[in-house]
């Protein structure tokens, strides 16, 4: 990948990070992490959270975005 292509990827990644940050800030992603399949174990002294379903969604979205960027 040449420096021009790398520059584009970094700019797109920055824009995506800003958009996701804004969505989190306004509460539009409140459902994320509370999906069926996300494992949450809580006791008096311990909390464990394993976001299985949420991470599958992130993986699919990133795979689609990266395949579109490669074309």
PDB file of N, CA, C and O in Angstrom:
ATOM      1  N   UNK A   1       0.845  -1.166   0.000  1.00  0.00           N
ATOM      2  CA  UNK A   1       0.000   0.000   0.000  1.00  0.00           C
ATOM      3  C   UNK A   1       0.894   1.233   0.000  1.00  0.00           C
ATOM      4  O   UNK A   1       1.797   1.351   0.828  1.00  0.00           O
ATOM      5  N   UNK A   2       0.643   2.141  -0.918  1.00  0.00           N
ATOM      6  CA  UNK A   2       1.441   3.357  -0.974  1.00  0.00           C
ATOM      7  C   UNK A   2       0.990   4.355   0.084  1.00  0.00           C
ATOM      8  O   UNK A   2      -0.013   4.132   0.762  1.00  0.00           O
ATOM      9  N   UNK A   3       1.712   5.437   0.226  1.00  0.00           N
ATOM     10  CA  UNK A   3       1.412   6.403   1.284  1.00  0.00           C
ATOM     11  C   UNK A   3       0.077   7.101   1.051  1.00  0.00           C
ATOM     12  O   UNK A   3      -0.583   7.496   2.012  1.00  0.00           O
ATOM     13  N   UNK A   4      -0.334   7.260  -0.206  1.00  0.00           N
ATOM     14  CA  UNK A   4      -1.625   7.891  -0.497  1.00  0.00           C
ATOM     15  C   UNK A   4      -2.777   7.004  -0.018  1.00  0.00           C
ATOM     16  O   UNK A   4      -3.738   7.498   0.572  1.00  0.00           O
ATOM     17  N   UNK A   5      -2.681   5.716  -0.267  1.00  0.00           N
ATOM     18  CA  UNK A   5      -3.710   4.778   0.188  1.00  0.00           C
ATOM     19  C   UNK A   5      -3.766   4.691   1.700  1.00  0.00           C
ATOM     20  O   UNK A   5      -4.848   4.632   2.284  1.00  0.00           O
ATOM     21  N   UNK A   6      -2.607   4.683   2.334  1.00  0.00           N
ATOM     22  CA  UNK A   6      -2.556   4.641   3.796  1.00  0.00           C
ATOM     23  C   UNK A   6      -3.165   5.903   4.390  1.00  0.00           C
ATOM     24  O   UNK A   6      -3.861   5.845   5.404  1.00  0.00           O
ATOM     25  N   UNK A   7      -2.904   7.034   3.762  1.00  0.00           N
ATOM     26  CA  UNK A   7      -3.478   8.292   4.219  1.00  0.00           C
ATOM     27  C   UNK A   7      -4.997   8.267   4.160  1.00  0.00           C
ATOM     28  O   UNK A   7      -5.660   8.735   5.085  1.00  0.00           O
ATOM     29  N   UNK A   8      -5.548   7.733   3.093  1.00  0.00           N
ATOM     30  CA  UNK A   8      -7.007   7.626   2.958  1.00  0.00           C
ATOM     31  C   UNK A   8      -7.591   6.721   4.034  1.00  0.00           C
ATOM     32  O   UNK A   8      -8.614   7.050   4.634  1.00  0.00           O
ATOM     33  N   UNK A   9      -6.954   5.598   4.279  1.00  0.00           N
ATOM     34  CA  UNK A   9      -7.438   4.667   5.300  1.00  0.00           C
ATOM     35  C   UNK A   9      -7.433   5.329   6.672  1.00  0.00           C
ATOM     36  O   UNK A   9      -8.383   5.171   7.438  1.00  0.00           O
ATOM     37  N   UNK A  10      -6.376   6.065   6.987  1.00  0.00           N
ATOM     38  CA  UNK A  10      -6.304   6.746   8.281  1.00  0.00           C
ATOM     39  C   UNK A  10      -7.362   7.839   8.408  1.00  0.00           C
ATOM     40  O   UNK A  10      -7.935   8.019   9.483  1.00  0.00           O
ATOM     41  N   UNK A  11      -7.625   8.566   7.334  1.00  0.00           N
ATOM     42  CA  UNK A  11      -8.664   9.598   7.363  1.00  0.00           C
ATOM     43  C   UNK A  11     -10.031   8.978   7.565  1.00  0.00           C
ATOM     44  O   UNK A  11     -10.820   9.470   8.372  1.00  0.00           O
ATOM     45  N   UNK A  12     -10.326   7.905   6.843  1.00  0.00           N
ATOM     46  CA  UNK A  12     -11.616   7.231   6.984  1.00  0.00           C
ATOM     47  C   UNK A  12     -11.769   6.671   8.396  1.00  0.00           C
ATOM     48  O   UNK A  12     -12.837   6.784   8.998  1.00  0.00           O
ATOM     49  N   UNK A  13     -10.712   6.073   8.920  1.00  0.00           N
ATOM     50  CA  UNK A  13     -10.773   5.521  10.280  1.00  0.00           C
ATOM     51  C   UNK A  13     -11.027   6.644  11.299  1.00  0.00           C
ATOM     52  O   UNK A  13     -11.776   6.451  12.256  1.00  0.00           O
ATOM     53  N   UNK A  14     -10.417   7.793  11.100  1.00  0.00           N
ATOM     54  CA  UNK A  14     -10.640   8.920  11.987  1.00  0.00           C
ATOM     55  C   UNK A  14     -12.067   9.434  11.931  1.00  0.00           C
ATOM     56  O   UNK A  14     -12.666   9.730  12.965  1.00  0.00           O
ATOM     57  N   UNK A  15     -12.613   9.540  10.722  1.00  0.00           N
ATOM     58  CA  UNK A  15     -13.996   9.999  10.565  1.00  0.00           C
ATOM     59  C   UNK A  15     -14.962   9.009  11.208  1.00  0.00           C
ATOM     60  O   UNK A  15     -15.913   9.411  11.878  1.00  0.00           O
ATOM     61  N   UNK A  16     -14.718   7.721  11.007  1.00  0.00           N
ATOM     62  CA  UNK A  16     -15.576   6.698  11.621  1.00  0.00           C
ATOM     63  C   UNK A  16     -15.493   6.782  13.138  1.00  0.00           C
ATOM     64  O   UNK A  16     -16.516   6.668  13.813  1.00  0.00           O
ATOM     65  N   UNK A  17     -14.305   6.978  13.687  1.00  0.00           N
ATOM     66  CA  UNK A  17     -14.146   7.085  15.139  1.00  0.00           C
ATOM     67  C   UNK A  17     -14.903   8.301  15.681  1.00  0.00           C
ATOM     68  O   UNK A  17     -15.516   8.229  16.746  1.00  0.00           O
ATOM     69  N   UNK A  18     -14.858   9.406  14.953  1.00  0.00           N
ATOM     70  CA  UNK A  18     -15.577  10.607  15.388  1.00  0.00           C
ATOM     71  C   UNK A  18     -17.085  10.371  15.356  1.00  0.00           C
ATOM     72  O   UNK A  18     -17.792  10.745  16.292  1.00  0.00           O
ATOM     73  N   UNK A  19     -17.581   9.752  14.281  1.00  0.00           N
ATOM     74  CA  UNK A  19     -19.021   9.493  14.167  1.00  0.00           C
ATOM     75  C   UNK A  19     -19.484   8.555  15.274  1.00  0.00           C
ATOM     76  O   UNK A  19     -20.513   8.807  15.900  1.00  0.00           O
ATOM     77  N   UNK A  20     -18.748   7.485  15.524  1.00  0.00           N
ATOM     78  CA  UNK A  20     -19.121   6.551  16.589  1.00  0.00           C
ATOM     79  C   UNK A  20     -19.069   7.247  17.944  1.00  0.00           C
ATOM     80  O   UNK A  20     -19.935   7.016  18.787  1.00  0.00           O
ATOM     81  N   UNK A  21     -18.073   8.090  18.164  1.00  0.00           N
ATOM     82  CA  UNK A  21     -17.981   8.837  19.409  1.00  0.00           C
ATOM     83  C   UNK A  21     -19.175   9.761  19.613  1.00  0.00           C
ATOM     84  O   UNK A  21     -19.701   9.869  20.721  1.00  0.00           O
ATOM     85  N   UNK A  22     -19.598  10.419  18.553  1.00  0.00           N
ATOM     86  CA  UNK A  22     -20.776  11.283  18.646  1.00  0.00           C
ATOM     87  C   UNK A  22     -22.039  10.481  18.923  1.00  0.00           C
ATOM     88  O   UNK A  22     -22.888  10.908  19.706  1.00  0.00           O
ATOM     89  N   UNK A  23     -22.168   9.321  18.286  1.00  0.00           N
ATOM     90  CA  UNK A  23     -23.338   8.476  18.525  1.00  0.00           C
ATOM     91  C   UNK A  23     -23.378   7.986  19.976  1.00  0.00           C
ATOM     92  O   UNK A  23     -24.447   7.926  20.584  1.00  0.00           O
ATOM     93  N   UNK A  24     -22.241   7.644  20.515  1.00  0.00           N
ATOM     94  CA  UNK A  24     -22.182   7.211  21.915  1.00  0.00           C
ATOM     95  C   UNK A  24     -22.520   8.382  22.830  1.00  0.00           C
ATOM     96  O   UNK A  24     -23.226   8.216  23.824  1.00  0.00           O
ATOM     97  N   UNK A  25     -22.023   9.547  22.498  1.00  0.00           N
ATOM     98  CA  UNK A  25     -22.247  10.740  23.321  1.00  0.00           C
ATOM     99  C   UNK A  25     -23.721  11.112  23.420  1.00  0.00           C
ATOM    100  O   UNK A  25     -24.190  11.493  24.493  1.00  0.00           O
ATOM    101  N   UNK A  26     -24.467  11.004  22.303  1.00  0.00           N
ATOM    102  CA  UNK A  26     -25.878  11.371  22.318  1.00  0.00           C
ATOM    103  C   UNK A  26     -26.772  10.220  22.756  1.00  0.00           C
ATOM    104  O   UNK A  26     -27.980  10.403  22.905  1.00  0.00           O
ATOM    105  N   UNK A  27     -26.204   9.047  22.963  1.00  0.00           N
ATOM    106  CA  UNK A  27     -26.977   7.911  23.464  1.00  0.00           C
ATOM    107  C   UNK A  27     -27.613   7.058  22.389  1.00  0.00           C
ATOM    108  O   UNK A  27     -28.468   6.225  22.692  1.00  0.00           O
ATOM    109  N   UNK A  28     -27.217   7.245  21.140  1.00  0.00           N
ATOM    110  CA  UNK A  28     -27.809   6.481  20.050  1.00  0.00           C
ATOM    111  C   UNK A  28     -27.349   5.021  20.050  1.00  0.00           C
ATOM    112  O   UNK A  28     -27.960   4.184  19.386  1.00  0.00           O
ATOM    113  N   UNK A  29     -26.306   4.716  20.769  1.00  0.00           N
ATOM    114  CA  UNK A  29     -25.812   3.334  20.830  1.00  0.00           C
ATOM    115  C   UNK A  29     -26.053   2.719  22.201  1.00  0.00           C
ATOM    116  O   UNK A  29     -25.266   1.884  22.649  1.00  0.00           O
ATOM    117  N   UNK A  30     -27.127   3.118  22.873  1.00  0.00           N
ATOM    118  CA  UNK A  30     -27.443   2.595  24.192  1.00  0.00           C
ATOM    119  C   UNK A  30     -27.773   1.114  24.183  1.00  0.00           C
ATOM    120  O   UNK A  30     -27.630   0.437  25.201  1.00  0.00           O
ATOM    121  N   UNK A  31     -28.212   0.610  23.048  1.00  0.00           N
ATOM    122  CA  UNK A  31     -28.550  -0.808  22.917  1.00  0.00           C
ATOM    123  C   UNK A  31     -27.297  -1.671  22.848  1.00  0.00           C
ATOM    124  O   UNK A  31     -27.347  -2.863  23.154  1.00  0.00           O
ATOM    125  N   UNK A  32     -26.172  -1.079  22.447  1.00  0.00           N
ATOM    126  CA  UNK A  32     -24.953  -1.843  22.259  1.00  0.00           C
ATOM    127  C   UNK A  32     -24.443  -2.338  23.603  1.00  0.00           C
ATOM    128  O   UNK A  32     -24.247  -1.550  24.529  1.00  0.00           O
ATOM    129  N   UNK A  33     -24.230  -3.631  23.707  1.00  0.00           N
ATOM    130  CA  UNK A  33     -23.779  -4.232  24.951  1.00  0.00           C
ATOM    131  C   UNK A  33     -24.923  -4.800  25.770  1.00  0.00           C
ATOM    132  O   UNK A  33     -24.696  -5.438  26.798  1.00  0.00           O
ATOM    133  N   UNK A  34     -26.146  -4.575  25.326  1.00  0.00           N
ATOM    134  CA  UNK A  34     -27.316  -5.103  26.022  1.00  0.00           C
ATOM    135  C   UNK A  34     -28.115  -6.036  25.124  1.00  0.00           C
ATOM    136  O   UNK A  34     -29.328  -6.168  25.289  1.00  0.00           O
ATOM    137  N   UNK A  35     -27.459  -6.670  24.195  1.00  0.00           N
ATOM    138  CA  UNK A  35     -28.127  -7.556  23.246  1.00  0.00           C
ATOM    139  C   UNK A  35     -28.272  -8.958  23.814  1.00  0.00           C
ATOM    140  O   UNK A  35     -27.507  -9.362  24.690  1.00  0.00           O
ATOM    141  N   UNK A  36     -29.266  -9.706  23.310  1.00  0.00           N
ATOM    142  CA  UNK A  36     -29.355 -11.121  23.704  1.00  0.00           C
ATOM    143  C   UNK A  36     -28.072 -11.838  23.256  1.00  0.00           C
ATOM    144  O   UNK A  36     -27.652 -11.690  22.109  1.00  0.00           O
ATOM    145  N   UNK A  37     -27.479 -12.577  24.111  1.00  0.00           N
ATOM    146  CA  UNK A  37     -26.236 -13.265  23.791  1.00  0.00           C
ATOM    147  C   UNK A  37     -25.029 -12.619  24.442  1.00  0.00           C
ATOM    148  O   UNK A  37     -23.968 -13.237  24.534  1.00  0.00           O
ATOM    149  N   UNK A  38     -25.178 -11.378  24.896  1.00  0.00           N
ATOM    150  CA  UNK A  38     -24.120 -10.742  25.676  1.00  0.00           C
ATOM    151  C   UNK A  38     -24.209 -11.288  27.098  1.00  0.00           C
ATOM    152  O   UNK A  38     -25.268 -11.238  27.724  1.00  0.00           O
ATOM    153  N   UNK A  39     -23.103 -11.803  27.598  1.00  0.00           N
ATOM    154  CA  UNK A  39     -23.103 -12.478  28.888  1.00  0.00           C
ATOM    155  C   UNK A  39     -22.739 -11.487  29.989  1.00  0.00           C
ATOM    156  O   UNK A  39     -21.717 -10.805  29.910  1.00  0.00           O
ATOM    157  N   UNK A  40     -23.573 -11.414  31.001  1.00  0.00           N
ATOM    158  CA  UNK A  40     -23.356 -10.515  32.133  1.00  0.00           C
ATOM    159  C   UNK A  40     -23.539 -11.330  33.414  1.00  0.00           C
ATOM    160  O   UNK A  40     -24.623 -11.848  33.684  1.00  0.00           O
ATOM    161  N   UNK A  41     -22.471 -11.433  34.190  1.00  0.00           N
ATOM    162  CA  UNK A  41     -22.505 -12.165  35.453  1.00  0.00           C
ATOM    163  C   UNK A  41     -22.163 -11.175  36.566  1.00  0.00           C
ATOM    164  O   UNK A  41     -21.093 -10.566  36.561  1.00  0.00           O
ATOM    165  N   UNK A  42     -23.082 -11.023  37.515  1.00  0.00           N
ATOM    166  CA  UNK A  42     -22.852 -10.084  38.612  1.00  0.00           C
ATOM    167  C   UNK A  42     -23.082 -10.776  39.944  1.00  0.00           C
ATOM    168  O   UNK A  42     -24.055 -11.508  40.124  1.00  0.00           O
ATOM    169  N   UNK A  43     -22.171 -10.532  40.870  1.00  0.00           N
ATOM    170  CA  UNK A  43     -22.339 -10.987  42.249  1.00  0.00           C
ATOM    171  C   UNK A  43     -22.028  -9.803  43.155  1.00  0.00           C
ATOM    172  O   UNK A  43     -21.871  -8.677  42.682  1.00  0.00           O
ATOM    173  N   UNK A  44     -21.942 -10.052  44.430  1.00  0.00           N
ATOM    174  CA  UNK A  44     -21.698  -8.956  45.372  1.00  0.00           C
ATOM    175  C   UNK A  44     -20.352  -8.265  45.130  1.00  0.00           C
ATOM    176  O   UNK A  44     -20.250  -7.042  45.233  1.00  0.00           O
ATOM    177  N   UNK A  45     -19.339  -9.039  44.815  1.00  0.00           N
ATOM    178  CA  UNK A  45     -17.995  -8.480  44.713  1.00  0.00           C
ATOM    179  C   UNK A  45     -17.420  -8.512  43.306  1.00  0.00           C
ATOM    180  O   UNK A  45     -16.351  -7.950  43.069  1.00  0.00           O
ATOM    181  N   UNK A  46     -18.104  -9.156  42.370  1.00  0.00           N
ATOM    182  CA  UNK A  46     -17.522  -9.358  41.043  1.00  0.00           C
ATOM    183  C   UNK A  46     -18.549  -9.054  39.959  1.00  0.00           C
ATOM    184  O   UNK A  46     -19.730  -9.375  40.089  1.00  0.00           O
ATOM    185  N   UNK A  47     -18.071  -8.431  38.891  1.00  0.00           N
ATOM    186  CA  UNK A  47     -18.892  -8.234  37.696  1.00  0.00           C
ATOM    187  C   UNK A  47     -18.089  -8.680  36.489  1.00  0.00           C
ATOM    188  O   UNK A  47     -16.943  -8.268  36.307  1.00  0.00           O
ATOM    189  N   UNK A  48     -18.698  -9.528  35.663  1.00  0.00           N
ATOM    190  CA  UNK A  48     -18.058 -10.010  34.440  1.00  0.00           C
ATOM    191  C   UNK A  48     -19.008  -9.733  33.294  1.00  0.00           C
ATOM    192  O   UNK A  48     -20.192 -10.063  33.358  1.00  0.00           O
ATOM    193  N   UNK A  49     -18.478  -9.120  32.240  1.00  0.00           N
ATOM    194  CA  UNK A  49     -19.279  -8.810  31.063  1.00  0.00           C
ATOM    195  C   UNK A  49     -18.547  -9.318  29.835  1.00  0.00           C
ATOM    196  O   UNK A  49     -17.406  -8.929  29.584  1.00  0.00           O
ATOM    197  N   UNK A  50     -19.199 -10.191  29.065  1.00  0.00           N
ATOM    198  CA  UNK A  50     -18.613 -10.752  27.846  1.00  0.00           C
ATOM    199  C   UNK A  50     -19.577 -10.438  26.702  1.00  0.00           C
ATOM    200  O   UNK A  50     -20.598 -11.110  26.559  1.00  0.00           O
ATOM    201  N   UNK A  51     -19.265  -9.418  25.876  1.00  0.00           N
ATOM    202  CA  UNK A  51     -20.177  -8.968  24.828  1.00  0.00           C
ATOM    203  C   UNK A  51     -20.078  -9.808  23.549  1.00  0.00           C
ATOM    204  O   UNK A  51     -19.585  -9.323  22.531  1.00  0.00           O
ATOM    205  N   UNK A  52     -20.532 -11.034  23.595  1.00  0.00           N
ATOM    206  CA  UNK A  52     -20.399 -11.956  22.467  1.00  0.00           C
ATOM    207  C   UNK A  52     -21.149 -11.436  21.245  1.00  0.00           C
ATOM    208  O   UNK A  52     -20.550 -11.263  20.183  1.00  0.00           O
ATOM    209  N   UNK A  53     -22.437 -11.188  21.377  1.00  0.00           N
ATOM    210  CA  UNK A  53     -23.255 -10.760  20.242  1.00  0.00           C
ATOM    211  C   UNK A  53     -22.804  -9.399  19.726  1.00  0.00           C
ATOM    212  O   UNK A  53     -22.741  -9.184  18.515  1.00  0.00           O
ATOM    213  N   UNK A  54     -22.496  -8.500  20.615  1.00  0.00           N
ATOM    214  CA  UNK A  54     -22.060  -7.168  20.204  1.00  0.00           C
ATOM    215  C   UNK A  54     -20.773  -7.238  19.383  1.00  0.00           C
ATOM    216  O   UNK A  54     -20.632  -6.519  18.394  1.00  0.00           O
ATOM    217  N   UNK A  55     -19.848  -8.087  19.779  1.00  0.00           N
ATOM    218  CA  UNK A  55     -18.590  -8.187  19.052  1.00  0.00           C
ATOM    219  C   UNK A  55     -18.766  -8.889  17.697  1.00  0.00           C
ATOM    220  O   UNK A  55     -18.028  -8.609  16.752  1.00  0.00           O
ATOM    221  N   UNK A  56     -19.738  -9.797  17.605  1.00  0.00           N
ATOM    222  CA  UNK A  56     -20.037 -10.409  16.311  1.00  0.00           C
ATOM    223  C   UNK A  56     -20.553  -9.335  15.352  1.00  0.00           C
ATOM    224  O   UNK A  56     -20.177  -9.318  14.180  1.00  0.00           O
ATOM    225  N   UNK A  57     -21.410  -8.443  15.844  1.00  0.00           N
ATOM    226  CA  UNK A  57     -21.922  -7.354  15.006  1.00  0.00           C
ATOM    227  C   UNK A  57     -20.788  -6.428  14.583  1.00  0.00           C
ATOM    228  O   UNK A  57     -20.727  -6.030  13.419  1.00  0.00           O
ATOM    229  N   UNK A  58     -19.894  -6.079  15.496  1.00  0.00           N
ATOM    230  CA  UNK A  58     -18.752  -5.234  15.157  1.00  0.00           C
ATOM    231  C   UNK A  58     -17.887  -5.912  14.100  1.00  0.00           C
ATOM    232  O   UNK A  58     -17.428  -5.256  13.165  1.00  0.00           O
ATOM    233  N   UNK A  59     -17.661  -7.199  14.235  1.00  0.00           N
ATOM    234  CA  UNK A  59     -16.844  -7.935  13.269  1.00  0.00           C
ATOM    235  C   UNK A  59     -17.468  -7.931  11.887  1.00  0.00           C
ATOM    236  O   UNK A  59     -16.773  -7.726  10.892  1.00  0.00           O
ATOM    237  N   UNK A  60     -18.770  -8.156  11.814  1.00  0.00           N
ATOM    238  CA  UNK A  60     -19.454  -8.164  10.514  1.00  0.00           C
ATOM    239  C   UNK A  60     -19.395  -6.781   9.869  1.00  0.00           C
ATOM    240  O   UNK A  60     -19.098  -6.662   8.680  1.00  0.00           O
ATOM    241  N   UNK A  61     -19.674  -5.743  10.645  1.00  0.00           N
ATOM    242  CA  UNK A  61     -19.653  -4.383  10.099  1.00  0.00           C
ATOM    243  C   UNK A  61     -18.256  -4.011   9.618  1.00  0.00           C
ATOM    244  O   UNK A  61     -18.110  -3.446   8.534  1.00  0.00           O
ATOM    245  N   UNK A  62     -17.233  -4.317  10.401  1.00  0.00           N
ATOM    246  CA  UNK A  62     -15.866  -4.014   9.976  1.00  0.00           C
ATOM    247  C   UNK A  62     -15.453  -4.814   8.749  1.00  0.00           C
ATOM    248  O   UNK A  62     -14.746  -4.293   7.887  1.00  0.00           O
ATOM    249  N   UNK A  63     -15.879  -6.066   8.653  1.00  0.00           N
ATOM    250  CA  UNK A  63     -15.563  -6.876   7.480  1.00  0.00           C
ATOM    251  C   UNK A  63     -16.193  -6.287   6.224  1.00  0.00           C
ATOM    252  O   UNK A  63     -15.557  -6.235   5.171  1.00  0.00           O
ATOM    253  N   UNK A  64     -17.436  -5.846   6.335  1.00  0.00           N
ATOM    254  CA  UNK A  64     -18.107  -5.238   5.183  1.00  0.00           C
ATOM    255  C   UNK A  64     -17.424  -3.932   4.797  1.00  0.00           C
ATOM    256  O   UNK A  64     -17.180  -3.687   3.615  1.00  0.00           O
ATOM    257  N   UNK A  65     -17.113  -3.093   5.781  1.00  0.00           N
ATOM    258  CA  UNK A  65     -16.452  -1.819   5.479  1.00  0.00           C
ATOM    259  C   UNK A  65     -15.084  -2.021   4.840  1.00  0.00           C
ATOM    260  O   UNK A  65     -14.739  -1.339   3.875  1.00  0.00           O
ATOM    261  N   UNK A  66     -14.310  -2.949   5.373  1.00  0.00           N
ATOM    262  CA  UNK A  66     -12.979  -3.192   4.810  1.00  0.00           C
ATOM    263  C   UNK A  66     -13.051  -3.794   3.411  1.00  0.00           C
ATOM    264  O   UNK A  66     -12.210  -3.492   2.564  1.00  0.00           O
ATOM    265  N   UNK A  67     -14.037  -4.635   3.161  1.00  0.00           N
ATOM    266  CA  UNK A  67     -14.159  -5.193   1.810  1.00  0.00           C
ATOM    267  C   UNK A  67     -14.593  -4.114   0.824  1.00  0.00           C
ATOM    268  O   UNK A  67     -14.199  -4.158  -0.341  1.00  0.00           O
ATOM    269  N   UNK A  68     -15.395  -3.148   1.264  1.00  0.00           N
ATOM    270  CA  UNK A  68     -15.772  -2.028   0.392  1.00  0.00           C
ATOM    271  C   UNK A  68     -14.585  -1.097   0.138  1.00  0.00           C
ATOM    272  O   UNK A  68     -14.432  -0.567  -0.962  1.00  0.00           O
ATOM    273  N   UNK A  69     -13.749  -0.900   1.156  1.00  0.00           N
ATOM    274  CA  UNK A  69     -12.577  -0.043   0.987  1.00  0.00           C
ATOM    275  C   UNK A  69     -11.539  -0.663   0.058  1.00  0.00           C
ATOM    276  O   UNK A  69     -10.808   0.062  -0.617  1.00  0.00           O
ATOM    277  N   UNK A  70     -11.464  -1.974   0.012  1.00  0.00           N
ATOM    278  CA  UNK A  70     -10.477  -2.651  -0.837  1.00  0.00           C
ATOM    279  C   UNK A  70     -10.807  -2.534  -2.325  1.00  0.00           C
ATOM    280  O   UNK A  70      -9.915  -2.622  -3.169  1.00  0.00           O
ATOM    281  N   UNK A  71     -12.074  -2.337  -2.643  1.00  0.00           N
ATOM    282  CA  UNK A  71     -12.490  -2.249  -4.045  1.00  0.00           C
ATOM    283  C   UNK A  71     -12.192  -0.924  -4.658  1.00  0.00           C
ATOM    284  O   UNK A  71     -12.486  -0.706  -5.833  1.00  0.00           O
TER     285      UNK A  71
END
